[in-house]
Amino acid sequence: MATDFRDGKTFPRRGREAMGDALWLARLFDKARAAAAGTIFDYIYPCPMDKGVMKRWGISPDEFDEAVKAHATDETIQQWLVTRTTSERIARANRWLLDEKKANLDRQDSEEGVTI
């Protein structure tokens, strides 16, 4: 079942939350499932950060959408990702998020009520 964000109190998982070695994957998976189910509320999928991470992984939004249709669990989507990219690409995406997009991550955490 896709996460439902329409109440404005339920949010995708944090971008800093790792699924396997990949940051952002849990958030991306939540948003993609919610978009497919029509329960994304005011989130954008794929947003520029989604696209930036996927680009660094070497996958397209269309490829990820197909993977979401085929893989319903965290374990299977994470396994799919490691078969589609390399650990170096995952590390590059993680560095991009933590270094270049830190302010965006901090803002998301603040807006979604996460205290660090």
Buried (B, 14 or more C-beta within 10 A) or exposed (E): EBBBBEEEEBBBBBBBBBBBBBBBBBBBBBBBBBBBEEBBEEBEBBBEBBEBBBBBBBBEBEBBBEBBEEBEEBEEBBEBBEEBBEEEBBBBBBEBBEEEBEEBBEEBBEEEEBEE
